[in-house]
């Protein structure tokens, strides 16, 4: 769990507006020419760039939230900003985007996702004057890439996804759903923690309600972070056979769950950010997304950039912070949470949610963060082979 050094700026971070502006033409990367903010009033030498992973800034998830947070900070502080989209999903392409950004004069690079561990391992020490802020790159990701310690110009943040997943599964069962599904993207540790947390939360809620024998969870990984016909077909089968709600956990893979759900008045749970509004706009159904298991991505970006600009980089240099619950009384400041501003559940109330968060915070409820095997449960969990 992160020390409270970020908490002082977290309330500011949660108020950062998501802003969309017109396109420019600064980057040499394909499809990465978003306009830079006016820097005439800049009071520092920093220029901020963000590089997308295998997705895009319209993915309604990790890339989009990171992009919007970095862009909003840059505009608020009159600093130049640009995003870069690699030409393909490879370390070489991500390195090329990084080098293009540096050549263009950007010296603060924000990157979302474990895929960047390989890039960072290859460029960080060669560019000691470039500050790299990574989201969701764990020590294991860096170790697999051959980097056992981070250099002083790099920091990374991971999240306790098992807690956010637990909240979502607990809430769904308390709300009255008994036939649940988990659709993961790729079976990487962060996605697995979401899924296993979801199963643990559903199980505990069912045990409390006394209906564990009635609650079932279908569980599968799509093998990718986007929806397609094969994933939609699997979701069609689930929903047509009685699945009521699916936790769609993996970038754009939510589209397949939503497409299947709309055919039978099913429901979905979003991931990483509050996806209720975007899903409602995309599918014309305000009730389709019941809740979302969220990470504080925007808060992390804003807080870290704020401290960097204030000369407090030493708080982060060479460190990996694991973020989770920092308050048992105010869930809105936690780095893993359910969104209360768009709350639509009736049986599981915001007061119930606050009580749950309090118990997670004080240790009354513990959630296993292991990714080795499916947790033991009293509810029925049916695991399917990966779709791809």
Number of C-alpha atoms within 10 A of each C-alpha: 13 17 10 11 11 19 19 10 17 22 14 13 24 18 10 17 14 15 11 10 10 8 11 13 13 17 21 14 18 12 14 24 18 19 18 25 22 14 16 9 9 17 11 11 11 19 23 25 27 28 26 26 24 19 19 21 20 12 16 21 24 28 23 19 22 25 27 20 23 25 30 22 23 25 18 13 18 19 23 22 27 27 27 27 26 24 16 13 14 16 18 15 17 26 19 18 26 25 15 16 26 17 11 15 16 22 21 22 23 22 29 25 21 21 21 24 25 22 20 26 21 16 15 18 15 10 14 14 12 19 22 27 24 23 24 23 25 22 21 14 20 21 15 13 17 13 17 13 14 20 17 18 21 23 22 25 23 23 26 21 30 29 30 29 33 30 28 30 34 24 26 28 24 23 16 15 19 23 21 27 29 25 27 27 26 22 18 13 18 23 21 25 25 30 32 29 30 29 31 27 26 31 29 21 22 26 16 10 12 10 15 20 13 13 21 22 23 18 21 22 27 25 19 19 19 19 20 14 9 13 25 21 16 19 22 21 12 21 25 15 10 13 23 19 26 31 30 27 30 27 25 22 25 30 19 22 31 26 17 23 24 17 11 14 14 21 23 28 26 27 28 24 23 24 23 25 16 13 21 14 10 12 13 12 14 15 17 22 24 23 27 28 29 26 25 22 27 28 25 24 23 25 22 22 21 19 17 17 14 9 10 13 19 12 14 19 18 16 18 21 18 16 20 23 24 20 18 18 13 12 22 21 20 22 28 28 28 28 19 16 9 14 15 17 17 10 13 17 16 17 9 13 18 16 15 18 26 19 14 19 18 12 10 10 12 13 16 13 18 14 19 10 8 15 16 12 14 18 21 17 19 11 13 11 10 17 15 11
